[in-house]
């Protein structure tokens, strides 16, 4: 259910052993020769695939092993089934049946609130090669870890567990799609798969309230437009700081109207590297004069960024917001009200509750399915526009 972004391999040339007649072979040169083939294999995997689980590696709650000390005989024990995963560098992680596959979650529960524990597996480079010199073979190993921070790129998540104050008593989930506290959560396991044909699109926002709506939109990308991959990890950011790597920033209109000089500079720098700023004038507040709000933002854009905003009807008929990937002759309606849109380069201004329609399940009045679907399709046009703009600007900046 989660989509994470994995960077492409670095363009570093490969070096292989220079073989010639009378070359004296030793251990170091043998390692160089085999390391080259390993690099080449990993480069191929990184270029065309994404890391994740290939098969097996299930997790279940078990009774404490008989050899466990008395103080560790609690309901925190797990068993991992044999299986295979591949990490972000293309290294195979093989958990075999003969290895000890039990694991005890040791993290203490929080005093207040909740805490998420991640069970991860990672590849381990063979160690103590000198001690193994008498053996003809050296096996590659794996490592099981628990973390309270999201998995690093080189780690593959097996499950996660939400802990709350009180005694930790782990359970297998009663409903695997809706796990509860202390239950194993498998919803975020990643399967190894081919890389999407197009780049991942990432979204950040300054308001928590937009998180769920944005997440629903990003989840819809996989089924409505598989050529694009939406990252469902929506991050909250502050405009006083440099913005993270992303294609689109969502801002409520009232925040933009009250923006200060330092925040404006952050947005200006972001637009220069190809980012897209999506501003929404919501109709949820009846005390606001929407015309005055829109005119204020248009004036801000004109004076700060020296560009005029065009309405949707003024956009070129082949503009990506109109055509890619879904064709829109006119803007969609949300609850029988047509939204309005203006565009100026990397700035998109929308009047109407488009983002509310992305998360239609959360509204007091549920929208018709067609309204939600149409809103998602137009949202994907916005995401793909942001992806194209960032990608093509990168071509210039990298040149």
PEHUMO-V134297 format. One record per pair of residues at least 4 apart in sequence whose ideal C-beta (glycine too) atoms are under 8 Angstrom apart, sorted by sequence separation. I is the first residue (numbers start at 1). J is the second residue. If there is no record, write none. Layout:
# PEHUMO-V134297
i->I j->J
i->I j->J
This chain:
# PEHUMO-V134297
i->19 j->23
i->25 j->29
i->26 j->30
i->27 j->31
i->28 j->32
i->29 j->33
i->30 j->34
i->31 j->35
i->32 j->36
i->33 j->37
i->34 j->38
i->35 j->39
i->36 j->40
i->37 j->41
i->38 j->42
i->39 j->43
i->40 j->44
i->41 j->45
i->42 j->46
i->43 j->47
i->44 j->48
i->45 j->49
i->53 j->57
i->64 j->68
i->68 j->72
i->69 j->73
i->72 j->76
i->86 j->90
i->87 j->91
i->95 j->99
i->110 j->114
i->128 j->132
i->129 j->133
i->147 j->151
i->151 j->155
i->175 j->179
i->179 j->183
i->196 j->200
i->210 j->214
i->211 j->215
i->212 j->216
i->213 j->217
i->214 j->218
i->215 j->219
i->216 j->220
i->217 j->221
i->220 j->224
i->221 j->225
i->222 j->226
i->237 j->241
i->239 j->243
i->251 j->255
i->252 j->256
i->253 j->257
i->254 j->258
i->255 j->259
i->259 j->263
i->260 j->264
i->261 j->265
i->262 j->266
i->263 j->267
i->264 j->268
i->265 j->269
i->266 j->270
i->267 j->271
i->268 j->272
i->269 j->273
i->271 j->275
i->289 j->293
i->290 j->294
i->291 j->295
i->292 j->296
i->293 j->297
i->294 j->298
i->295 j->299
i->296 j->300
i->297 j->301
i->298 j->302
i->299 j->303
i->300 j->304
i->301 j->305
i->302 j->306
i->310 j->314
i->311 j->315
i->315 j->319
i->318 j->322
i->319 j->323
i->320 j->324
i->323 j->327
i->328 j->332
i->333 j->337
i->343 j->347
i->350 j->354
i->353 j->357
i->354 j->358
i->355 j->359
i->356 j->360
i->359 j->363
i->363 j->367
i->367 j->371
i->368 j->372
i->369 j->373
i->370 j->374
i->371 j->375
i->372 j->376
i->373 j->377
i->374 j->378
i->375 j->379
i->376 j->380
i->377 j->381
i->378 j->382
i->379 j->383
i->380 j->384
i->381 j->385
i->382 j->386
i->383 j->387
i->384 j->388
i->385 j->389
i->386 j->390
i->387 j->391
i->388 j->392
i->389 j->393
i->390 j->394
i->391 j->395
i->392 j->396
i->393 j->397
i->394 j->398
i->395 j->399
i->24 j->29
i->25 j->30
i->68 j->73
i->86 j->91
i->110 j->115
i->151 j->156
i->163 j->168
i->173 j->178
i->179 j->184
i->205 j->210
i->251 j->256
i->259 j->264
i->270 j->275
i->288 j->293
i->302 j->307
i->310 j->315
i->317 j->322
i->318 j->323
i->322 j->327
i->323 j->328
i->333 j->338
i->334 j->339
i->343 j->348
i->344 j->349
i->361 j->366
i->367 j->372
i->23 j->29
i->86 j->92
i->87 j->93
i->95 j->101
i->109 j->115
i->126 j->132
i->132 j->138
i->151 j->157
i->173 j->179
i->174 j->180
i->179 j->185
i->205 j->211
i->237 j->243
i->243 j->249
i->271 j->277
i->301 j->307
i->302 j->308
i->315 j->321
i->316 j->322
i->317 j->323
i->322 j->328
i->332 j->338
i->333 j->339
i->342 j->348
i->343 j->349
i->356 j->362
i->360 j->366
i->85 j->92
i->86 j->93
i->173 j->180
i->179 j->186
i->221 j->228
i->222 j->229
i->237 j->244
i->270 j->277
i->283 j->290
i->302 j->309
i->315 j->322
i->321 j->328
i->322 j->329
i->331 j->338
i->332 j->339
i->341 j->348
i->342 j->349
i->356 j->363
i->360 j->367
i->64 j->72
i->84 j->92
i->85 j->93
i->107 j->115
i->147 j->155
i->179 j->187
i->221 j->229
i->222 j->230
i->259 j->267
i->301 j->309
i->330 j->338
i->331 j->339
i->341 j->349
i->367 j->375
i->64 j->73
i->68 j->77
i->84 j->93
i->129 j->138
i->161 j->170
i->174 j->183
i->205 j->214
i->221 j->230
i->235 j->244
i->281 j->290
i->312 j->321
i->331 j->340
i->341 j->350
i->64 j->74
i->84 j->94
i->107 j->117
i->145 j->155
i->173 j->183
i->176 j->186
i->177 j->187
i->220 j->230
i->267 j->277
i->312 j->322
i->331 j->341
i->340 j->350
i->341 j->351
i->357 j->367
i->84 j->95
i->171 j->182
i->172 j->183
i->173 j->184
i->203 j->214
i->219 j->230
i->235 j->246
i->298 j->309
i->339 j->350
i->340 j->351
i->360 j->371
i->17 j->29
i->65 j->77
i->83 j->95
i->105 j->117
i->126 j->138
i->170 j->182
i->171 j->183
i->172 j->184
i->173 j->185
i->218 j->230
i->237 j->249
i->281 j->293
i->339 j->351
i->340 j->352
i->360 j->372
i->64 j->77
i->82 j->95
i->126 j->139
i->169 j->182
i->170 j->183
i->171 j->184
i->173 j->186
i->217 j->230
i->218 j->231
i->219 j->232
i->281 j->294
i->339 j->352
i->61 j->75
i->63 j->77
i->81 j->95
i->82 j->96
i->105 j->119
i->126 j->140
i->168 j->182
i->170 j->184
i->218 j->232
i->338 j->352
i->339 j->353
i->357 j->371
i->358 j->372
i->17 j->32
i->62 j->77
i->80 j->95
i->82 j->97
i->125 j->140
i->126 j->141
i->203 j->218
i->337 j->352
i->339 j->354
i->357 j->372
i->360 j->375
i->16 j->32
i->17 j->33
i->61 j->77
i->62 j->78
i->103 j->119
i->124 j->140
i->218 j->234
i->281 j->297
i->16 j->33
i->61 j->78
i->62 j->79
i->123 j->140
i->124 j->141
i->162 j->179
i->164 j->181
i->215 j->232
i->358 j->375
i->60 j->78
i->123 j->141
i->124 j->142
i->162 j->180
i->163 j->181
i->164 j->182
i->249 j->267
i->279 j->297
i->312 j->330
i->334 j->352
i->335 j->353
i->357 j->375
i->358 j->376
i->17 j->36
i->59 j->78
i->60 j->79
i->82 j->101
i->123 j->142
i->124 j->143
i->162 j->181
i->163 j->182
i->215 j->234
i->312 j->331
i->334 j->353
i->357 j->376
i->16 j->36
i->59 j->79
i->81 j->101
i->122 j->142
i->123 j->143
i->162 j->182
i->201 j->221
i->214 j->234
i->239 j->259
i->321 j->341
i->334 j->354
i->15 j->36
i->59 j->80
i->60 j->81
i->80 j->101
i->121 j->142
i->122 j->143
i->161 j->182
i->162 j->183
i->249 j->270
i->354 j->375
i->358 j->379
i->14 j->36
i->58 j->80
i->59 j->81
i->79 j->101
i->80 j->102
i->121 j->143
i->161 j->183
i->240 j->262
i->321 j->343
i->332 j->354
i->334 j->356
i->335 j->357
i->57 j->80
i->58 j->81
i->79 j->102
i->80 j->103
i->121 j->144
i->122 j->145
i->161 j->184
i->162 j->185
i->211 j->234
i->239 j->262
i->240 j->263
i->243 j->266
i->256 j->279
i->334 j->357
i->57 j->81
i->78 j->102
i->79 j->103
i->120 j->144
i->121 j->145
i->161 j->185
i->210 j->234
i->239 j->263
i->242 j->266
i->319 j->343
i->354 j->378
i->14 j->39
i->56 j->81
i->57 j->82
i->58 j->83
i->77 j->102
i->78 j->103
i->119 j->144
i->120 j->145
i->159 j->184
i->160 j->185
i->211 j->236
i->241 j->266
i->332 j->357
i->354 j->379
i->14 j->40
i->56 j->82
i->57 j->83
i->77 j->103
i->78 j->104
i->95 j->121
i->119 j->145
i->120 j->146
i->159 j->185
i->240 j->266
i->249 j->275
i->251 j->277
i->253 j->279
i->56 j->83
i->57 j->84
i->77 j->104
i->78 j->105
i->119 j->146
i->120 j->147
i->159 j->186
i->201 j->228
i->203 j->230
i->239 j->266
i->242 j->269
i->243 j->270
i->248 j->275
i->249 j->276
i->251 j->278
i->252 j->279
i->253 j->280
i->321 j->348
i->55 j->83
i->56 j->84
i->57 j->85
i->76 j->104
i->77 j->105
i->93 j->121
i->118 j->146
i->160 j->188
i->201 j->229
i->203 j->231
i->208 j->236
i->239 j->267
i->247 j->275
i->248 j->276
i->249 j->277
i->250 j->278
i->251 j->279
i->252 j->280
i->253 j->281
i->312 j->340
i->315 j->343
i->14 j->43
i->54 j->83
i->55 j->84
i->76 j->105
i->93 j->122
i->117 j->146
i->118 j->147
i->198 j->227
i->200 j->229
i->201 j->230
i->202 j->231
i->205 j->234
i->207 j->236
i->246 j->275
i->247 j->276
i->248 j->277
i->249 j->278
i->251 j->280
i->253 j->282
i->311 j->340
i->312 j->341
i->53 j->83
i->54 j->84
i->76 j->106
i->93 j->123
i->117 j->147
i->118 j->148
i->159 j->189
i->196 j->226
i->197 j->227
i->198 j->228
i->199 j->229
i->200 j->230
i->201 j->231
i->204 j->234
i->205 j->235
i->206 j->236
i->248 j->278
i->250 j->280
i->252 j->282
i->311 j->341
i->312 j->342
i->335 j->365
i->53 j->84
i->54 j->85
i->92 j->123
i->117 j->148
i->118 j->149
i->120 j->151
i->123 j->154
i->157 j->188
i->158 j->189
i->196 j->227
i->198 j->229
i->200 j->231
i->202 j->233
i->203 j->234
i->204 j->235
i->205 j->236
i->206 j->237
i->311 j->342
i->312 j->343
i->53 j->85
i->54 j->86
i->72 j->104
i->91 j->123
i->116 j->148
i->118 j->150
i->122 j->154
i->157 j->189
i->196 j->228
i->204 j->236
i->205 j->237
i->206 j->238
i->243 j->275
i->310 j->342
i->335 j->367
i->9 j->42
i->52 j->85
i->115 j->148
i->118 j->151
i->122 j->155
i->157 j->190
i->196 j->229
i->204 j->237
i->206 j->239
i->309 j->342
i->310 j->343
i->334 j->367
i->9 j->43
i->51 j->85
i->52 j->86
i->89 j->123
i->121 j->155
i->122 j->156
i->156 j->190
i->254 j->288
i->271 j->305
i->309 j->343
i->310 j->344
i->348 j->382
i->51 j->86
i->87 j->122
i->120 j->155
i->121 j->156
i->309 j->344
i->51 j->87
i->68 j->104
i->85 j->121
i->87 j->123
i->120 j->156
i->214 j->250
i->257 j->293
i->268 j->304
i->308 j->344
i->335 j->371
i->9 j->46
i->49 j->86
i->51 j->88
i->65 j->102
i->120 j->157
i->121 j->158
i->268 j->305
i->307 j->344
i->334 j->371
i->348 j->385
i->8 j->46
i->9 j->47
i->57 j->95
i->119 j->157
i->120 j->158
i->307 j->345
i->309 j->347
i->333 j->371
i->8 j->47
i->56 j->95
i->107 j->146
i->118 j->157
i->119 j->158
i->204 j->243
i->254 j->293
i->257 j->296
i->305 j->344
i->332 j->371
i->62 j->102
i->64 j->104
i->106 j->146
i->119 j->159
i->204 j->244
i->210 j->250
i->253 j->293
i->257 j->297
i->264 j->304
i->305 j->345
i->307 j->347
i->309 j->349
i->45 j->86
i->49 j->90
i->78 j->119
i->80 j->121
i->103 j->144
i->105 j->146
i->107 j->148
i->119 j->160
i->253 j->294
i->256 j->297
i->259 j->300
i->333 j->374
i->334 j->375
i->46 j->88
i->118 j->160
i->119 j->161
i->204 j->246
i->210 j->252
i->305 j->347
i->332 j->374
i->46 j->89
i->103 j->146
i->117 j->160
i->202 j->245
i->203 j->246
i->206 j->249
i->207 j->250
i->257 j->300
i->301 j->344
i->332 j->375
i->346 j->389
i->6 j->50
i->46 j->90
i->116 j->160
i->117 j->161
i->202 j->246
i->203 j->247
i->204 j->248
i->205 j->249
i->206 j->250
i->207 j->251
i->253 j->297
i->256 j->300
i->298 j->342
i->6 j->51
i->45 j->90
i->116 j->161
i->117 j->162
i->202 j->247
i->203 j->248
i->204 j->249
i->205 j->250
i->206 j->251
i->207 j->252
i->332 j->377
i->44 j->90
i->94 j->140
i->116 j->162
i->117 j->163
i->201 j->247
i->202 j->248
i->203 j->249
i->204 j->250
i->205 j->251
i->206 j->252
i->301 j->347
i->332 j->378
i->42 j->89
i->43 j->90
i->95 j->142
i->115 j->162
i->116 j->163
i->201 j->248
i->203 j->250
i->331 j->378
i->42 j->90
i->92 j->140
i->94 j->142
i->114 j->162
i->115 j->163
i->207 j->255
i->294 j->342
i->301 j->349
i->41 j->90
i->42 j->91
i->91 j->140
i->93 j->142
i->114 j->163
i->115 j->164
i->206 j->255
i->114 j->164
i->328 j->378
i->113 j->164
i->298 j->349
i->326 j->377
i->113 j->165
i->297 j->349
i->326 j->378
i->110 j->163
i->112 j->165
i->328 j->381
i->109 j->163
i->110 j->164
i->111 j->165
i->283 j->337
i->326 j->380
i->109 j->164
i->110 j->165
i->294 j->349
i->325 j->380
i->326 j->381
i->105 j->161
i->107 j->163
i->109 j->165
i->325 j->381
i->109 j->166
i->294 j->351
i->324 j->381
i->109 j->167
i->323 j->381
i->109 j->168
i->322 j->381
i->325 j->384
i->59 j->119
i->108 j->168
i->321 j->381
i->324 j->384
i->107 j->168
i->290 j->351
i->320 j->381
i->321 j->382
i->324 j->385
i->93 j->156
i->105 j->168
i->57 j->121
i->80 j->144
i->320 j->384
i->321 j->385
i->324 j->388
i->88 j->153
i->89 j->154
i->105 j->170
i->320 j->385
i->88 j->154
i->87 j->154
i->114 j->181
i->87 j->155
i->279 j->347
i->281 j->349
i->283 j->351
i->320 j->388
i->87 j->156
i->277 j->346
i->279 j->348
i->280 j->349
i->281 j->350
i->283 j->352
i->284 j->353
i->86 j->156
i->276 j->346
i->277 j->347
i->278 j->348
i->279 j->349
i->280 j->350
i->281 j->351
i->283 j->353
i->85 j->156
i->275 j->346
i->276 j->347
i->277 j->348
i->279 j->350
i->280 j->351
i->281 j->352
i->282 j->353
i->274 j->346
i->276 j->348
i->278 j->350
i->284 j->356
i->280 j->353
i->282 j->355
i->271 j->345
i->280 j->354
i->282 j->356
i->271 j->346
i->280 j->355
i->271 j->347
i->80 j->158
i->6 j->88
i->76 j->168
i->78 j->170
i->75 j->168
i->77 j->170
i->74 j->168
i->75 j->169
i->76 j->170
i->74 j->169
i->75 j->170
i->75 j->171
i->253 j->349
i->228 j->325
i->227 j->325
i->57 j->156
i->59 j->158
i->59 j->159
i->225 j->325
i->57 j->158
i->225 j->326
i->51 j->153
i->53 j->156
i->52 j->156
i->278 j->382
i->51 j->156
i->53 j->158
i->250 j->355
i->78 j->184
i->86 j->192
i->276 j->382
i->85 j->192
i->278 j->386
i->61 j->170
i->276 j->385
i->61 j->171
i->276 j->386
i->61 j->172
i->275 j->386
i->60 j->172
i->276 j->389
i->275 j->389
i->276 j->390
i->274 j->389
i->275 j->390
i->274 j->390
i->273 j->390
i->274 j->391
i->274 j->392
i->274 j->393
i->273 j->393
i->274 j->394
i->273 j->394
i->61 j->184
i->274 j->397
i->60 j->184
i->273 j->397
i->59 j->184
i->59 j->186
i->248 j->382
i->248 j->383
i->53 j->189
i->247 j->383
i->52 j->189
i->53 j->190
i->54 j->191
i->52 j->190
i->53 j->191
i->54 j->192
i->217 j->355
i->220 j->358
i->248 j->386
i->51 j->190
i->52 j->191
i->53 j->192
i->247 j->386
i->50 j->190
i->52 j->192
i->247 j->387
i->51 j->192
i->52 j->193
i->214 j->355
i->217 j->358
i->50 j->192
i->213 j->355
i->216 j->358
i->217 j->359
i->247 j->389
i->49 j->192
i->50 j->193
i->213 j->356
i->216 j->359
i->247 j->390
i->49 j->193
i->50 j->194
i->214 j->358
i->215 j->359
i->216 j->360
i->49 j->194
i->50 j->195
i->210 j->355
i->213 j->358
i->214 j->359
i->216 j->361
i->48 j->194
i->49 j->195
i->213 j->359
i->6 j->153
i->48 j->195
i->212 j->359
i->47 j->195
i->213 j->362
i->212 j->362
i->224 j->376
i->228 j->380
i->224 j->377
i->230 j->383
i->225 j->380
i->228 j->383
i->220 j->376
i->224 j->380
i->228 j->384
i->217 j->376
i->220 j->379
i->221 j->380
i->225 j->384
i->228 j->387
i->216 j->376
i->220 j->380
i->217 j->379
i->221 j->383
i->217 j->380
i->218 j->383
i->217 j->383
i->203 j->383
i->201 j->383
i->201 j->384
i->2 j->187
i->201 j->386
i->1 j->187
i->2 j->188
i->4 j->190
i->201 j->387
i->1 j->188
i->2 j->190
i->199 j->387
i->198 j->387
i->199 j->391
i->5 j->200
i->3 j->200
i->5 j->202
i->3 j->218
i->1 j->219
i->3 j->222
i->3 j->229
i->5 j->231
i->3 j->230
i->4 j->231
i->3 j->231
i->3 j->232
i->4 j->233
i->2 j->232
i->3 j->233
i->1 j->232
i->2 j->233
i->5 j->245
